[in-house]
Amino acid sequence: MGLFNLFARPTPEKLEEKGDALFRAKQWGPAKLEYEHALELVEQNADPDAQERITGKLVSVKEALAQEHLQNAENLIEGGFWNEAQDLLALALELSVEGDHRHAVEQQVRELQGRRLEHTEADEAVADLMQQPTDEPDHGMHPQSVSDEEYFMALCGTLPEEVGDAYLSYGENFKAGYLALNRGDFDAAAQLLSRAMEEHPDPESYISLELASAYVNLDQPIEAQRLLENFLTFHPTALPAYRLLCDIYWEQENFQRVDTLLATVPKEFAESLAIVLLRGETMIRSGNIEGARAYLQDCLDKYGWNEALAKELAKSHEALGDPSRARALYKEVIDTCTSCRAQVDPEIKHKYAELSFHEGVRDSVILELYLSLAREIPENAAVYFDRISNIYASRGNAEEALRFRSFSERAKADLGHRS
């Protein structure tokens, strides 16, 4: 579940092994990052054999990632999602070298340009939304499409070395439970991880952390709290345990206990991003909004731009009744993601669009955001189409305003049928 975020300097060999495990699991993007990091280190060590070997693996994973982008772009084009497809094709072109793969991408770019002349994004977005089945087709890569062994190895490969080695030693019940946990089957995860704990009664094992995570998701906080408090006595630097335990204390509204817990974090981790965010969120939850705003702003000034910090700071501005500042921060998050071609969290887009709308912004940027959100959060489509109708009405385009008003009504009816 990506819980660990400890700091250790990996070797090129270990990075290459992680890349190999991720490659076998068809996790192309993460594999590419591991190979790139490994290549940087072997270049520093002047190891030509390793450099040639890892370079070859990097070429292979880039081609695989480009092929995946191409396939996903083709699916998006079929659905009429032109902008998203264009972004994926641009990424595929960057990754592809000369050859059949690159020619296929270039051909798809030409076809996309031709098809965009025939349709508008708005019509296609609406048509797709209204026609899609209840269970939307998913063209992405999921762990279930690879073997359990490959997926487990890939997950362990993302952990700190000592943790990953421990997970590999815990046996079949742990492996099955950890996979169930990562796939969202929390009942099965709790049963299997409990068996694993019986097989490995060592109080210092990491099994209790994963079992506690399952209990939290099953809304069994007392069992989780007992495991986590005991776990932290042996692993005081395991930052994920602090997050899980804070979640439990927050639900109990025991903010003093959260403060006491965070005060026990070892000095070298006391100013880590994970702990900073926990402190800020505790202030917000306890009602000390101004304190949270000042603290988070100070951290942003001190450590530089960070998306997670900016999101929390924006939340504090919203709570303090300063939507303009919150909106500016959300815009900065969106702009930063766009500039590095990272996917923008739909919730951030929603926040920015809604704050902009309520501040009277009715430009094409907000209109396009609502069109995008109608696809990404279809349960809110009726609201988004209503906003689009309002935007067109404010521009004096009564025909489009009426059309999107009807889309809003249809989306409400469709949602009613599905529920």
N, C-alpha and C positions, 0 to 999 in steps of 0.2 A: 504493500500500500504506500510505498514511498515514505515510510515514517522516519527513517533515520537521516540525519543531516550532520553527522560528525565530521571532523576535519582531520584527514590523514593524507599523507603524500603517497599516492600509489606508484608502483613501478610500471615501466612500459610493458613488461610481461603480463602483469595482472590486468592492465587496461586492455591489452590485446585479447586476453582470455575472456574478459567481460564482453568485448566487442564480438568475439566468436560466438559466445552463448546467445547474445542478442540477435546476431545474424541468423543463427539456426532457428531462433524463435520468430524470425521475420519481423523483428522490431528494427526496421531499417534506420529510422532517425536516431534513436539512442545508440545503435551500433556505430553509426557514422561519427558521433561525438566521441565515443571511446577510442576509435581508431585515430581520429585527428589528434586527440590528446596524446596517445601513445606515440604517434609520429613526431610530434613536437619534442618529446623527451628523447627519442632515439636520435633525432637530428642533433640535439645538444650533446649526446654521448658519442657522436660520430661513428655510428654502427651501420655501415652501408648494407649489410645483409638484411638486418632487421628493417632498415628503411625501405628496401626494395620489396620485402615481403608485406609489410603493412601498407605500403602504397598500393600494391596490387589488390589487397583486401578493401582498401578505401575506394578504389575505382569500381569494384564489384558492388559494394553497398550503395554507392551513388547511383549506379545504373538501376539497381533494384528500387531505390527510393524514387528515382525519376519515373520508372515504369508504374509505380503505385500512384504517383501524382497524376500521370497520364490517364490511368484507369478511372481514378476518382473524378478527374476533370470531364471525362467522357460521360460519366453518370450525371454530373452536374449540368452538362450541356443538354442532355436528354430531358432534364427537369426544368430547363430554362433559366438556370442560375448562372447567368453570363459572367458577372463580376467575379464570383468565387472561382469559376472555372478558369478565367483568365489569370487569376493569381496563381493557381496551381500549375498552369502551363508555363508561366514565367519561371517558377521554381524548377520545373522539370527541365526547361532549357538551360538553366544555370548548371544543373547537375549532369546533363548529358554531354558526352564527348561525341566526336564525329562518328557516324555509323547509322545503323538501322533505327536505333532508339531515337536518336536526335531527329532523323528525318520524319519519323512518326509524330513526334511532338510538333515539328514545324508544320506538318500537314494539318494537324488538329487546330493549330493556331489559325491557319488560313480558313479552315471550315468554320471556326467560331466567328471570325470576322464577317464571313458571308451570312451566317445565320442571324447575327445581331441586326443586320440590315432589315430582316423580315419581321422581327418581333420587338416589342418594347419590354423592358424588364418588369414593369408593373403588371402588365397583362399576364406574363408567364408566371410570375410569382404567385399571383392570385389563382390562376388556373391550376397550378400545381397543388397549392394548399387545399383548394376546394375538392380536388379529385383524389388526393392521397388517401390510402386506406388507414384504418385505425392503427394498425401495426405498420409503421413506416419501414420501408426497406432500408437496410443498413449495409453500406458498401465498404465500411471501414474494416480494419484488421483487428480481430479480437483474439484474446488468448485461447479460446476454445478451438480455434482453427489450427492450432499446433498441438503437439503431444503434451501431456502433463509434464513429462520429464523436461522437455525443452522450455516450457513456460516456467517451471520451478527454477531451473538453472538460470534463466534470464532474470527472474525476480531476485534471486540470491546474488546475482552478479551486480545488482545496483546497490547492494548494501556495503557498509564498511567491511574490510576483509575479514576481521576476526568474527564479526557477526554472521557474515555469509558462510564462513567455515563451520560455525556452530550450527546454523540452520541445516546444513548439509549432513550433519551427524545425528540429527534427532530421529531419523527413521520414517517409516511409511505413514504412520498416523499423523505425525506432524506435517509431512509434506502434503497429504490430502487435506488436512485442516487449514493449512496456510493458503493453499490454492482455493479452497472454498471461501475463505475470508476475503481474498482478493477478487473473487467472482460475485461477492454479495450474498452468498448462501450462509447466513450467520448461524442458523440452527445447526447445520452440519458442521460448521467450523468449531462451534463450542463443544460439540460432542467429541469430535476427533482430537481437538487440542487438549481436552481434558484427559483423554486416553494417553496422549503423548506425555502429559505431565506425570501421570501414574507410572509410565515407563521410564521417565527421567526425573526422579524426585529431587534432583539437585536444586536447592533454593536459589542458586545464582543463574539458572538457565533463563534464556530469553523467551521460553514458551509462555511464561506467565504474562508477558507483555502482549503477545498476540491473542491470548485467551481473553485478557482484559478488554482488548479492542472489540472482540466478538461480543462480550457481555455489554459493552457500552451500546453497540448497535442493536442489541436485543432489549434495551431498556432495563438492564439489570445492574444498576449503578453500585449497589452495596458490594456485590461479588467483585466487580471491577475495581472498586476503591481498595478493597483489602489486598488484591493482587498487586496493584500499582504501588501502594505505599510500601509493601514489602520489597517489591522489585527495585525501587529507588534506593533502598538501603545498600544494595549490592552494586547498582549501576547509577550513581548520581549524575553521570554525564549523558545519560540517555534522554535527550530532549523530547522525543515523542511521548514518553511517559508523563512528562509535565503537562503537555497539551491535553492528554486524555484525563488526567487527574483534575486539571483546571475546569474542564467541561463538567465534571461531576460536582465540584465545589460551586461552580456558577449556578447549576441547577438548584443546589441547596441554598443559594444566595448567601453562602458563607465566604464573603469576600476577604475577611480577615485571615481565614485559613489559606486562601490563595496567596495573599501577601507573604504569609509565613513560609509557604512552600517555595515561592520564587526567591525568597531571601536565602534559601539553602543551596541554590544553584552554584556550583563551583565557579570560582572567580574568572577562570578563562572562558566561561560560557555566559557569564552574567550579562554581557552586552551583545550577545548574538541576536540575529534578527528574530529567531523564534521566541526568545524570552522578551525582547522588546515588544513584540506584537502581543504577547500574553499580558504584559503589564498594561499596555494601552487599552486592550479590550476589557480588562478587569475594571479600569477606571470608568470606561463607558457604561459597562453593565451596572456598576455600583452607583451611577448617577453623577460621578465627578467628571462631567463632560468637558468643562473648561480645563481641568487638570490634564485630561487625556489629550486635548487639542494642543496645549502648550508642550507637553512631553513629546508627542509624536512630531510636532513641527521642529522641536529642538533636535530630535534624532535625524530627521530628514536633512536639516541644515548641517549637522555634524558629519553624517556618513554619506551624504549624497543621495541622488535619486534612487528610489526603490519602489517598484509598483505596489507591493504589498503594504508598505508604509503609507503610500499615497492613498490607497483605498481606505485604510483605517482613518487617516486624517480627514478624508472627505466625509466619512460617516460622522465624525465628530462635528464638522461644520454644519452638516444637515441637522443634527440634533440640536445645535445651538441656534438654528434659524438663520443660517448664512448660506442659502442655496447657491448664490453666485460663486462663492469661493469653492464650494463642493463641486459645482459644475466645471469650473476651471481645472480642478484636479482630475476629474474623470476624463475631461478632454485630453489632458496631458497623457494619461494612461493609454487612451485610444491612439493618440498620435505616435506614442513611443512604440506600441505594438505594431502599428501600421508601417512605421519606418523600418522595422526589422523583420517585417512580414510574418509576425507571429499572430496567432489567432486571438481575436479580442473576445474576452469573456462576455457572453450575451447579457449577463446581469449588469456589467459596467455600461454596455450600450443602452440598456433599458434605463438605468439611472440617469445617464447623460441626456438621453432623448426626453425623458419625462421632466427633468429639471428645466431643460431648454424650452419645452412646450409651455410649461407653467410660467416661464419668464417671458412668454410672448414670441419666442423664436418660431418662425414659420418658413424657413428657407429649405432649399432642395436637399441639403445635407441631412437635416432632421427627417425629411420625407423618406429619403433612401434608408436611413437607419430603421424607421418603422417598417418599411417593406422587408428589410433583412430580418428584423425581429419577428415578424409575422411567420416566417419560415422556421426560425430557430426556437421560438417559444410559442408553438401553435395554440396552446391553451389560452394565451392572451391575445390571439389574433383579432378577436372582435374589438377589443380596446384599441389595438394598433390601427385597424382599418378606420375606426371612428376618428382617430387623430388625423389620419391622412385625409379623410373627408373634410375635416375642419380646416386643414392647411389649404386644400384646394378652394374651399369656400372663401377663405381670407384673401385669396388671389383673384377672386371673382370668376373662378371656373366652376360654374354651377353644375355642368354636366358631369365632370369628374367627381365633384363632391357628392352628387346623388349616386353615382355608380359605386363609390367606395362605401357609402352609407348602406347600400344594399349588400355589399360584401360583408360588412359588419354584422348585419342581421342574419345572413346565411351562416356566418361563422358561429354566432350564438346558437342558432338552431342545430348546427352540426355538433357543437360541443354538448348540447343537451341530449342529443341522440346517443352520443358515445358514452355519456355518464349513465 
